[in-house]
Amino acid sequence: HVQLVESGGGSVQAGGSLTLSCSASGDPYGANCIGWFRQTPGKEREAIAAIWLEDGETFYADSVKGRFTISQNGADKGSHRVDLQINSLKPEDTAMYYCAADLLPHPVAYGSSWWQLWSAKKKSARYWGQGTQVTVS
């Protein structure tokens, strides 16, 4: 089992920056990728970014490329911290942001379609954090 705890959400002004953190612990073989989803009331959860833990390869939704950066900072015996830096925040970034982890096939086997594989986990990822709210005004 993998435990995920998000932190770093809050209220910020448009144009500002924010860094969300996801602290993962537990079974070191429980997940090989960690990523972020976001959801606003009445809308489906959408995939934002993901990182392959073994080598740090990153993946992004087209809608956030250039403003969002996912990174892995610190890994030790099943513990990881994955950060999501968000720059040039917009009011439409207001959402609940969730960290998720899963065991997926290696990206080399899927190429650019690996992102679709991750995005499809918006309801079914193995492990989820409790979410952290980001409000942009």
Backbone torsions as a table, in degrees:
resi	resn	phi	psi	omega
1	HIS	NA	145.9	179.0
2	VAL	-120.1	131.1	176.6
3	GLN	-102.2	135.5	-179.5
4	LEU	-123.3	133.0	178.0
5	VAL	-132.4	119.6	178.7
6	GLU	-92.3	154.6	173.5
7	SER	-154.4	166.1	173.1
8	GLY	104.7	-5.1	178.7
9	GLY	-71.0	170.5	178.8
10	GLY	165.4	-169.3	178.6
11	SER	-104.3	128.0	-178.5
12	VAL	-136.9	159.5	177.0
13	GLN	-84.0	150.1	176.3
14	ALA	-55.3	138.9	-177.8
15	GLY	93.7	-14.4	-179.8
16	GLY	-81.9	-175.7	-178.9
17	SER	-127.9	157.9	-179.4
18	LEU	-151.8	145.7	174.0
19	THR	-121.5	121.5	175.1
20	LEU	-96.5	143.6	178.3
21	SER	-122.1	143.3	175.7
22	CYS	-124.3	114.8	178.4
23	SER	-97.5	119.4	-177.6
24	ALA	-111.2	136.5	178.3
25	SER	-147.8	164.0	178.1
26	GLY	120.0	-141.4	-175.4
27	ASP	-60.8	115.9	-178.8
28	PRO	-65.9	-15.1	178.6
29	TYR	-106.6	10.1	-175.5
30	GLY	-79.0	-20.6	-178.3
31	ALA	-151.1	145.9	173.9
32	ASN	-118.9	-1.2	175.8
33	CYS	-147.8	146.0	178.3
34	ILE	-132.5	142.2	-179.9
35	GLY	-155.6	-175.7	-176.6
36	TRP	-123.9	140.7	171.1
37	PHE	-123.7	160.8	172.8
38	ARG	-138.8	155.3	-177.1
39	GLN	-148.7	136.9	172.5
40	THR	-113.9	155.7	-177.6
41	PRO	-55.7	132.7	177.1
42	GLY	83.1	-0.8	179.9
43	LYS	-120.3	158.3	177.0
44	GLU	-72.6	150.4	174.5
45	ARG	-65.8	138.1	-178.8
46	GLU	-123.7	145.1	177.6
47	ALA	-76.9	138.1	-178.0
48	ILE	-111.1	-51.3	-175.3
49	ALA	-159.7	157.5	177.3
50	ALA	-150.9	157.9	179.2
51	ILE	-137.3	136.1	175.9
52	TRP	-84.1	119.1	-169.0
53	LEU	-67.3	-30.2	-174.7
54	GLU	-65.1	-43.8	-174.5
55	ASP	-127.1	1.3	176.8
56	GLY	78.7	12.6	177.7
57	GLU	-62.7	137.0	-174.5
58	THR	-115.1	155.9	-177.9
59	PHE	-141.9	143.7	-176.5
60	TYR	-139.2	151.3	167.1
61	ALA	-69.5	144.2	179.9
62	ASP	-56.8	-32.8	-174.6
63	SER	-69.0	-15.7	-176.5
64	VAL	-119.7	-1.7	-179.5
65	LYS	-58.5	135.4	179.6
66	GLY	94.5	-22.9	178.6
67	ARG	-111.7	-26.9	-177.0
68	PHE	-108.5	139.1	176.3
69	THR	-133.5	122.9	176.9
70	ILE	-102.9	140.1	-179.3
71	SER	-149.4	156.2	176.6
72	GLN	-106.2	127.7	-177.7
73	ASN	-130.5	99.6	178.9
74	GLY	93.1	120.9	176.2
75	ALA	-145.6	129.4	-177.9
76	ASP	-157.9	110.8	172.3
77	LYS	49.9	53.5	176.3
78	GLY	91.7	-6.1	177.9
79	SER	-102.9	134.4	179.3
80	HIS	-138.4	153.4	166.6
81	ARG	-125.5	121.6	179.6
82	VAL	-113.9	123.0	-178.1
83	ASP	-104.7	148.6	173.1
84	LEU	-124.1	107.3	177.3
85	GLN	-91.4	130.6	-179.0
86	ILE	-119.8	120.2	179.2
87	ASN	-109.5	162.4	177.6
88	SER	47.8	54.3	-176.6
89	LEU	-60.2	141.9	179.2
90	LYS	-120.3	154.5	177.4
91	PRO	-54.8	-31.9	-179.8
92	GLU	-72.8	-6.0	172.8
93	ASP	-80.5	-8.5	178.4
94	THR	-60.0	123.6	-176.4
95	ALA	-176.3	169.7	166.7
96	MET	-89.1	127.5	-178.4
97	TYR	-105.4	129.1	-177.7
98	TYR	-117.6	138.1	171.4
99	CYS	-92.6	140.1	179.0
100	ALA	-139.1	154.8	178.9
101	ALA	-138.5	150.3	-178.5
102	ASP	-159.3	170.9	171.7
103	LEU	-108.0	112.9	-177.5
104	LEU	-126.3	161.9	174.8
105	PRO	-61.4	154.6	-178.7
106	HIS	-61.5	138.1	-178.6
107	PRO	-57.1	-27.5	-177.4
108	VAL	-62.3	-23.8	-179.8
109	ALA	-81.4	-13.6	-174.4
110	TYR	-119.7	-19.1	-177.9
111	GLY	61.6	-138.9	-176.7
112	SER	-67.0	-17.9	-179.6
113	SER	-80.2	-3.5	176.6
114	TRP	-61.3	-31.3	-179.3
115	TRP	-62.6	-38.8	177.3
116	GLN	-63.9	-35.7	177.7
117	LEU	-62.6	-43.5	178.5
118	TRP	-68.6	-45.4	-179.1
119	SER	-57.2	-34.1	-179.3
120	ALA	-67.7	-11.2	179.9
121	LYS	-84.9	11.0	-174.6
122	LYS	-60.5	-20.9	176.0
123	LYS	-118.0	-16.5	-167.4
124	SER	-122.1	10.7	177.8
125	ALA	-57.6	147.4	-174.3
126	ARG	-62.6	-40.1	-173.1
127	TYR	-133.7	141.4	-178.7
128	TRP	-133.8	147.3	168.5
129	GLY	-86.5	-179.4	-176.0
130	GLN	-84.6	-12.9	179.4
131	GLY	96.1	152.1	175.4
132	THR	-138.6	133.4	-173.5
133	GLN	-85.5	133.7	171.9
134	VAL	-118.4	125.7	179.8
135	THR	-124.5	123.3	-177.7
136	VAL	-116.0	126.6	-178.9
137	SER	-128.9	NA	NA
